[in-house]
Amino acid sequence: MNLERHVRRRREVPPATGRASWTNRLRAAAGALVLAAGLITPAAAAAPAGASAAPAGASAAAPAAVPAPPAGFTTTWSDDFTGASGTGLNTGTWKYDTGPGSGFGTGEIETMTNSTANVYQDGAGHLVLKALHSGSDPRAGWTSGRVETQAATFGAPPGGVVMMQASIQQPNVTTANGAGYWPAFWMLGSTLRTGTSWPTSGEVDILEDINGRSSVFGTLHCGTNPGGPCNESTGIGSGEHACPGCQSGYHTYAVQIDRSVSPEQIRWYLDGSNYFTLSANRVDATTWANAVDHPFFIIFDLAMGGGFPDAFGGGPNSATVSGGQLDVDYVAVYNKAPGGGGGTGTNLSQGRPTTASSTEASGTAAANATDGNPSSRWSSAFSDPQWLQVDLGAVHQLSHVVLNWEAAYGKAFQIQTSGDGTNWTTVYSTGSGTGGVQDVSVSGSGRYVRMYGTQRGSPYGYSLWEFQVFGS
């Protein structure tokens, strides 16, 4: 029996053909399901940030500061949810996904809202997603929350590693009063936003649990639906893994996408312990590249009902309690640069004076690309050539440049350096840029560094979330 077969959430697409047959199989198998800890592939990777010597089931103190990056990594982005009590989220960073759960393709019965009754910061450093019920019908009258990052830029360049981690307390419910609860921390491939269909675009589920089972499931979705190389709409996953105390305390859930090893890997962690590893050779190279080798955006949500809870007994029912909540202490993204340098040298460009050949609009100024905020961007006019230039303030030895492209990227561009801002030396050149996060090695020195684009990869301009110059 395949212990990984369980119905998954599908949020961006219509209900999948054949979903009912999977659900029926799972209902029959649920009683025989055992914890998959003994079937897990071990990995020799270092533990994620925030890991401690405590047992995997031990609760972490809360609230906690965003952990420093582990050795070799740098912090790319984080949110510590420090807003005032009862306030909503910053919509420059987060996007509310609203509407009936029936539109998400997973059989959910809640309505997602942007109300601070369902989504709010608690004033103590936490994001809260709360499921509320009204009326007497346990299968109707539910509201809850789902949010995703505006930025779809979190990924690993070739040869690099990216880690997404959050400290979360699952809804404090049990199997007696939590039927139907479906908390999740997950991410979808950025290419979904630019026209690639699910599951080709990829989905990585970092945490899912259902019905108050004190469990965690980790899964990759890829390929085609239904069926295909990734067994959709089930995906390739860890199976159910025990998560003692995860309803009553904060625990860290993390995933690493490692493109520095061959074959590439995705590793899942609970409280710093690697409980599941998936290697790229599990599927064909094209399927893996389409699903994994690009940036992602991050999602938190608290669903009610649907195919996955139904496969483990169903719900909600008359005993299901209203008011259960998913509490998030922090979320962070860490990157390790190719070669294991983790951002070798100092980021010399952040906050430095930045200019450009043009800007598309007042909200996409050149300085946005060097402000350290991956949710703001520079974008140019829709013509060639265009450039973005940063003044480092003094001559520095340079080691590499990271270009975090928005969907409008440069197909042909050069990285150039200058001592006076007039005479330029090319230290990197490509005519086959693919967008996403590009980390390019350079050798040279200069006070001024620029991206000089000669061919756009889209009908739009050049657009960079971040332009980072590393050196000494």
C-alpha positions as CSV (number, residue, x, y, z in Angstrom):
1,M,0.0,0.0,0.0
2,N,1.3,3.4,-0.9
3,L,1.3,5.4,2.3
4,E,1.9,8.6,0.5
5,R,-1.5,8.5,-1.3
6,H,-3.8,11.1,0.2
7,V,-6.0,13.8,-1.3
8,R,-4.2,17.1,-1.6
9,R,-5.3,20.7,-1.8
10,R,-5.6,22.3,-5.2
11,R,-6.1,26.0,-4.8
12,E,-5.5,27.6,-8.2
13,V,-7.3,25.1,-10.5
14,P,-10.8,23.5,-10.9
15,P,-11.5,20.2,-9.1
16,A,-9.4,17.4,-10.6
17,T,-11.0,14.6,-12.6
18,G,-11.0,11.4,-10.7
19,R,-10.7,13.1,-7.2
20,A,-13.6,11.1,-5.8
21,S,-12.0,7.8,-6.6
22,W,-8.8,8.8,-4.7
23,T,-10.9,9.9,-1.8
24,N,-12.8,6.6,-1.7
25,R,-9.5,4.6,-1.7
26,L,-8.2,6.7,1.1
27,R,-11.3,6.3,3.2
28,A,-10.9,2.6,2.9
29,A,-7.2,2.8,3.7
30,A,-7.2,5.4,6.5
31,G,-7.7,2.8,9.2
32,A,-4.6,0.9,8.1
33,L,-2.4,4.0,7.8
34,V,0.7,3.9,10.0
35,L,3.2,6.7,10.7
36,A,5.8,6.9,7.9
37,A,8.7,7.7,10.1
38,G,10.3,4.4,9.3
39,L,10.0,4.8,5.6
40,I,11.8,8.2,5.4
41,T,14.9,8.7,3.4
42,P,17.7,10.1,5.6
43,A,19.8,13.1,4.5
44,A,23.1,14.3,5.7
45,A,22.3,18.0,5.4
46,A,22.8,20.5,8.2
47,A,19.8,21.3,10.3
48,P,17.9,24.5,9.4
49,A,18.1,27.7,11.3
50,G,16.4,27.7,14.6
51,A,17.1,24.0,15.3
52,S,18.0,23.1,18.8
53,A,19.1,20.1,20.8
54,A,15.5,19.6,22.1
55,P,13.6,16.6,21.0
56,A,11.4,17.0,18.0
57,G,8.2,17.0,20.0
58,A,9.3,19.8,22.4
59,S,7.5,23.1,22.2
60,A,9.6,26.2,21.4
61,A,9.2,29.4,23.4
62,A,7.0,32.1,21.7
63,P,7.3,34.7,20.5
64,A,10.7,34.2,19.1
65,A,12.9,36.5,17.0
66,V,13.6,35.5,13.5
67,P,16.6,33.2,13.8
68,A,19.9,34.2,12.3
69,P,20.8,32.2,9.2
70,P,22.5,28.9,9.5
71,A,26.2,28.7,8.6
72,G,26.8,29.5,4.9
73,F,23.3,31.1,4.4
74,T,22.1,34.7,4.3
75,T,18.7,36.0,5.3
76,T,16.8,36.9,2.1
77,W,13.4,37.9,3.6
78,S,11.4,37.5,6.8
79,D,8.3,38.7,8.6
80,D,8.0,38.8,12.3
81,F,4.4,40.0,12.5
82,T,5.0,42.9,14.9
83,G,1.8,44.8,14.0
84,A,-0.5,46.1,16.7
85,S,-3.2,43.9,18.2
86,G,-6.1,43.3,15.9
87,T,-4.5,44.8,12.8
88,G,-4.4,43.2,9.3
89,L,-1.3,42.5,7.3
90,N,0.7,44.9,5.1
91,T,-0.8,44.4,1.7
92,G,2.5,45.5,0.1
93,T,4.0,42.3,1.4
94,W,0.9,40.0,1.7
95,K,-2.1,39.3,-0.5
96,Y,-5.4,38.1,0.9
97,D,-7.0,35.2,-1.0
98,T,-10.7,35.6,-0.5
99,G,-13.8,33.7,-1.6
100,P,-15.6,30.4,-1.1
101,G,-13.5,27.3,-0.6
102,S,-15.6,25.6,-3.2
103,G,-13.7,27.6,-5.7
104,F,-10.3,26.2,-4.7
105,G,-10.9,22.7,-6.2
106,T,-10.5,20.7,-3.0
107,G,-14.0,20.4,-1.7
108,E,-13.5,22.9,1.2
109,I,-16.6,24.5,2.7
110,E,-15.2,27.7,4.4
111,T,-15.3,31.2,2.9
112,M,-11.9,32.9,3.1
113,T,-12.1,36.6,4.1
114,N,-9.9,39.6,4.7
115,S,-11.7,40.4,7.9
116,T,-9.6,40.9,11.1
117,A,-12.0,38.4,12.7
118,N,-10.3,35.8,10.6
119,V,-6.8,37.2,9.7
120,Y,-5.0,39.5,12.2
121,Q,-1.8,40.2,14.1
122,D,-2.2,39.7,17.8
123,G,0.1,42.4,19.1
124,A,2.4,39.8,20.6
125,G,4.4,39.0,17.4
126,H,2.1,36.5,15.8
127,L,-0.1,36.2,12.7
128,V,-3.4,34.5,13.4
129,L,-5.7,32.7,11.0
130,K,-8.9,31.8,12.8
131,A,-11.8,29.6,11.6
132,L,-15.2,30.7,12.9
133,H,-18.6,29.1,12.6
134,S,-22.1,30.5,12.7
135,G,-25.4,28.7,12.5
136,S,-26.4,25.2,13.4
137,D,-25.2,23.3,10.3
138,P,-21.6,22.1,10.9
139,R,-21.1,21.8,7.1
140,A,-22.0,25.5,6.4
141,G,-21.3,28.9,7.9
142,W,-17.5,28.7,8.3
143,T,-15.2,31.6,7.6
144,S,-11.4,31.5,7.7
145,G,-8.2,33.0,6.2
146,R,-5.6,32.5,3.6
147,V,-2.7,34.8,2.6
148,E,0.2,34.6,0.2
149,T,3.3,36.7,-0.4
150,Q,3.1,39.4,-3.0
151,A,6.6,38.5,-4.0
152,A,7.1,35.3,-6.0
153,T,10.9,35.4,-5.8
154,F,12.0,32.8,-3.3
155,G,14.1,30.2,-4.9
156,A,17.6,28.7,-5.4
157,P,19.8,29.6,-8.3
158,P,21.7,26.8,-10.1
159,G,24.3,25.5,-7.6
160,G,22.6,27.3,-4.6
161,V,20.2,26.4,-1.8
162,V,17.1,28.1,-0.5
163,M,15.3,27.4,2.8
164,M,11.8,28.5,3.8
165,Q,11.0,28.2,7.5
166,A,8.2,29.2,9.8
167,S,7.5,28.8,13.5
168,I,3.8,27.7,13.9
169,Q,1.4,26.5,16.4
170,Q,-1.3,24.4,14.8
171,P,-4.9,24.8,15.8
172,N,-5.2,23.6,19.4
173,V,-7.8,21.0,18.6
174,T,-7.9,17.2,18.9
175,T,-9.4,14.3,16.9
176,A,-12.4,14.6,19.2
177,N,-13.3,18.3,18.4
178,G,-11.1,19.1,15.4
179,A,-12.7,17.2,12.5
180,G,-12.4,19.2,9.3
181,Y,-9.5,21.5,10.4
182,W,-6.9,21.7,7.6
183,P,-3.9,24.0,8.4
184,A,-1.1,24.5,5.9
185,F,2.2,26.3,5.2
186,W,3.1,25.8,1.6
187,M,4.3,27.4,-1.6
188,L,3.5,27.5,-5.3
189,G,5.9,28.0,-8.3
190,S,6.1,31.6,-9.6
191,T,5.4,30.4,-13.1
192,L,1.8,29.7,-12.1
193,R,1.3,33.5,-12.0
194,T,2.6,33.8,-15.5
195,G,0.6,31.2,-17.3
196,T,2.1,27.8,-16.5
197,S,-0.6,25.4,-15.4
198,W,-0.7,23.5,-12.1
199,P,0.9,21.0,-11.3
200,T,3.6,21.6,-14.0
201,S,4.5,24.9,-12.2
202,G,5.2,23.0,-9.0
203,E,3.9,23.1,-5.4
204,V,5.8,22.2,-2.2
205,D,3.7,21.6,0.9
206,I,5.9,22.3,4.0
207,L,3.2,21.6,6.6
208,E,-0.2,20.0,6.3
209,D,-2.3,18.4,9.0
210,I,-5.9,17.4,9.2
211,N,-8.6,16.7,11.9
212,G,-6.3,17.5,14.9
213,R,-4.2,14.4,14.3
214,S,-0.9,16.0,15.6
215,S,0.8,15.1,12.3
216,V,2.7,16.7,9.5
217,F,2.7,15.8,5.8
218,G,5.3,17.1,3.3
219,T,4.7,16.8,-0.4
220,L,5.9,17.9,-3.9
221,H,3.3,18.3,-6.7
222,C,4.6,18.2,-10.2
223,G,4.0,16.9,-13.7
224,T,0.5,16.6,-15.1
225,N,-2.9,16.0,-13.6
226,P,-4.4,13.5,-13.2
227,G,-1.7,10.8,-12.9
228,G,1.6,11.6,-14.6
229,P,5.1,11.1,-13.2
230,C,4.1,12.6,-9.8
231,N,0.9,10.6,-9.2
232,E,-1.4,13.6,-9.2
233,S,-3.5,14.8,-7.6
234,T,-1.8,13.0,-4.8
235,G,1.8,14.1,-5.4
236,I,5.0,12.6,-4.0
237,G,5.1,12.9,-0.3
238,S,6.4,11.8,3.1
239,G,3.2,10.2,4.3
240,E,1.9,11.0,7.8
241,H,4.7,11.9,10.2
242,A,4.0,12.2,14.0
243,C,4.1,15.8,15.4
244,P,3.6,15.4,19.1
245,G,2.6,18.7,20.8
246,C,2.2,20.6,17.6
247,Q,-1.4,21.6,18.6
248,S,-0.3,23.0,22.0
249,G,3.0,24.7,21.2
250,Y,5.2,26.3,18.5
251,H,7.4,24.2,16.3
252,T,9.5,25.0,13.3
253,Y,8.6,23.6,9.8
254,A,11.1,24.0,7.0
255,V,12.0,22.9,3.6
256,Q,15.3,23.2,1.7
257,I,15.6,23.1,-2.1
258,D,19.2,22.1,-2.7
259,R,20.6,22.7,-6.2
260,S,24.2,22.3,-5.1
261,V,24.0,18.5,-5.1
262,S,23.5,16.0,-7.9
263,P,20.8,14.9,-8.2
264,E,19.1,18.0,-6.7
265,Q,17.1,17.5,-3.5
266,I,14.1,18.8,-1.5
267,R,14.4,18.2,2.2
268,W,11.7,18.6,4.8
269,Y,12.4,19.4,8.5
270,L,10.4,19.4,11.7
271,D,12.1,21.2,14.6
272,G,15.4,20.9,12.7
273,S,15.1,17.2,12.1
274,N,15.1,16.1,8.5
275,Y,12.2,13.7,8.2
276,F,11.8,13.3,4.4
277,T,14.1,13.8,1.4
278,L,13.1,13.7,-2.3
279,S,15.7,13.5,-5.0
280,A,15.4,14.8,-8.5
281,N,15.9,11.4,-10.1
282,R,12.5,10.3,-8.7
283,V,11.0,11.9,-11.8
284,D,12.3,12.9,-15.3
285,A,14.5,15.9,-15.7
286,T,11.9,18.1,-17.4
287,T,9.2,17.5,-14.8
288,W,11.6,18.4,-12.0
289,A,13.0,21.5,-13.7
290,N,9.5,22.8,-14.4
291,A,8.3,22.2,-10.9
292,V,11.4,23.1,-8.8
293,D,14.1,25.1,-10.6
294,H,12.4,28.6,-10.3
295,P,11.2,30.9,-7.5
296,F,8.1,30.4,-5.4
297,F,5.6,32.4,-3.4
298,I,4.6,31.4,0.1
299,I,1.1,30.7,1.5
300,F,-0.5,30.2,4.9
301,D,-4.1,29.0,5.2
302,L,-6.6,27.4,7.5
303,A,-9.1,25.4,5.5
304,M,-12.2,23.6,6.8
305,G,-13.4,20.4,5.2
306,G,-12.4,19.0,1.8
307,G,-11.0,15.9,0.3
308,F,-8.0,15.5,2.6
309,P,-9.9,15.7,5.9
310,D,-12.6,13.5,4.4
311,A,-10.1,10.8,3.6
312,F,-9.3,10.6,7.4
313,G,-12.8,10.5,8.8
314,G,-14.5,13.6,7.5
315,G,-15.6,16.8,9.0
316,P,-16.5,19.3,10.2
317,N,-19.3,17.7,12.3
318,S,-21.4,18.6,15.2
319,A,-18.5,18.2,17.7
320,T,-16.1,20.5,15.7
321,V,-15.2,23.5,17.8
322,S,-15.4,27.1,16.3
323,G,-12.4,29.4,16.8
324,G,-9.5,27.1,16.2
325,Q,-6.5,29.1,14.9
326,L,-3.2,28.7,13.1
327,D,-0.6,30.9,14.8
328,V,2.5,31.9,13.0
329,D,5.4,33.4,15.0
330,Y,7.7,34.2,12.1
331,V,8.5,33.2,8.5
332,A,11.9,33.5,6.9
333,V,13.7,32.7,3.7
334,Y,17.4,31.9,3.7
335,N,19.7,31.5,0.7
336,K,23.1,29.9,0.2
337,A,25.0,31.0,-2.9
338,P,26.5,28.7,-5.4
339,G,29.8,27.3,-4.1
340,G,28.5,27.3,-0.6
341,G,29.5,30.9,0.1
342,G,26.1,31.9,1.3
343,G,26.5,35.3,-0.2
344,T,30.3,35.3,-0.3
345,G,31.5,38.7,0.8
346,T,29.4,41.7,1.8
347,N,26.3,43.0,0.0
348,L,27.8,46.3,-1.1
349,S,24.8,47.6,-3.0
350,Q,22.1,47.7,-0.4
351,G,21.0,51.2,0.3
352,R,23.5,52.8,-2.1
353,P,22.5,55.5,-4.6
354,T,21.0,53.8,-7.6
355,T,20.0,55.2,-11.0
356,A,18.6,53.8,-14.2
357,S,18.1,54.6,-17.9
358,S,14.4,54.8,-17.4
359,T,11.5,53.8,-15.0
360,E,8.2,52.5,-16.0
361,A,6.3,54.4,-13.3
362,S,6.8,56.4,-10.1
363,G,6.3,53.2,-8.0
364,T,9.1,51.3,-9.7
365,A,12.0,53.6,-9.1
366,A,15.6,52.4,-9.5
367,A,16.3,52.6,-5.7
368,N,13.7,49.8,-5.2
369,A,16.2,47.3,-6.5
370,T,18.8,48.0,-3.8
371,D,16.5,48.7,-0.8
372,G,16.7,45.1,0.6
373,N,12.9,44.6,0.2
374,P,12.1,41.8,-2.2
375,S,8.5,43.1,-2.5
376,S,9.5,46.3,-4.2
377,R,11.0,46.5,-7.7
378,W,12.6,48.6,-10.4
379,S,11.1,48.4,-13.9
380,S,12.2,50.1,-17.1
381,A,10.6,51.4,-20.2
382,F,9.5,48.8,-22.8
383,S,12.5,49.1,-25.1
384,D,16.2,48.2,-25.6
385,P,18.8,48.9,-24.3
386,Q,18.2,49.7,-20.6
387,W,20.5,49.8,-17.6
388,L,20.4,49.9,-13.8
389,Q,23.5,51.3,-12.0
390,V,24.6,51.4,-8.4
391,D,27.3,53.6,-6.8
392,L,29.1,51.6,-4.2
393,G,30.8,54.8,-2.8
394,A,34.4,53.5,-3.3
395,V,36.3,50.9,-5.4
396,H,35.7,47.3,-4.2
397,Q,36.9,43.9,-5.3
398,L,33.8,42.1,-6.5
399,S,32.9,38.4,-6.3
400,H,29.4,37.9,-7.6
401,V,26.2,39.6,-8.5
402,V,22.6,38.4,-7.7
403,L,19.8,39.5,-10.0
404,N,16.3,38.7,-8.6
405,W,14.1,39.2,-11.7
406,E,10.4,39.8,-11.8
407,A,8.5,38.2,-14.6
408,A,9.9,40.8,-17.0
409,Y,13.5,39.7,-17.2
410,G,16.7,40.2,-19.3
411,K,17.4,37.6,-21.8
412,A,20.6,39.3,-23.0
413,F,22.5,41.5,-20.6
414,Q,25.9,42.4,-19.3
415,I,27.3,43.1,-15.8
416,Q,29.7,46.0,-16.1
417,T,32.0,47.8,-13.7
418,S,33.5,51.3,-13.7
419,G,35.8,53.5,-11.6
420,D,34.3,56.8,-12.8
421,G,30.8,56.0,-14.0
422,T,31.8,56.7,-17.6
423,N,34.2,54.0,-18.8
424,W,32.9,50.5,-18.4
425,T,34.4,47.0,-18.3
426,T,32.2,44.0,-18.9
427,V,32.7,41.3,-16.3
428,Y,29.8,39.0,-17.2
429,S,27.7,38.6,-20.4
430,T,24.8,36.3,-21.4
431,G,22.5,36.0,-24.3
432,S,20.4,33.2,-22.8
433,G,19.1,34.6,-19.5
434,T,16.1,32.7,-18.0
435,G,14.9,35.0,-15.3
436,G,14.2,34.0,-11.7
437,V,17.1,34.4,-9.3
438,Q,20.5,34.5,-11.1
439,D,23.7,34.5,-9.1
440,V,26.6,35.2,-11.4
441,S,30.3,35.0,-10.5
442,V,32.4,38.1,-11.5
443,S,36.0,39.0,-11.2
444,G,37.1,42.6,-11.2
445,S,36.8,45.8,-9.3
446,G,34.9,49.1,-9.5
447,R,33.0,51.8,-7.7
448,Y,30.0,51.6,-10.1
449,V,28.3,48.4,-11.1
450,R,25.5,48.1,-13.6
451,M,23.2,45.7,-15.4
452,Y,23.2,46.6,-19.1
453,G,20.3,44.9,-20.9
454,T,20.2,44.5,-24.6
455,Q,17.4,42.1,-25.1
456,R,14.2,41.7,-23.0
457,G,12.8,38.3,-22.2
458,S,9.2,39.6,-22.4
459,P,7.2,42.3,-24.2
460,Y,7.6,44.5,-21.1
461,G,10.7,46.2,-19.8
462,Y,13.5,45.0,-17.4
463,S,12.3,44.5,-13.9
464,L,14.4,43.6,-10.8
465,W,13.1,42.9,-7.3
466,E,16.7,43.1,-6.0
467,F,20.2,43.8,-7.5
468,Q,22.8,42.7,-5.1
469,V,26.6,43.2,-5.6
470,F,28.9,41.2,-3.3
471,G,32.6,41.7,-2.7
472,S,35.1,43.0,-0.2
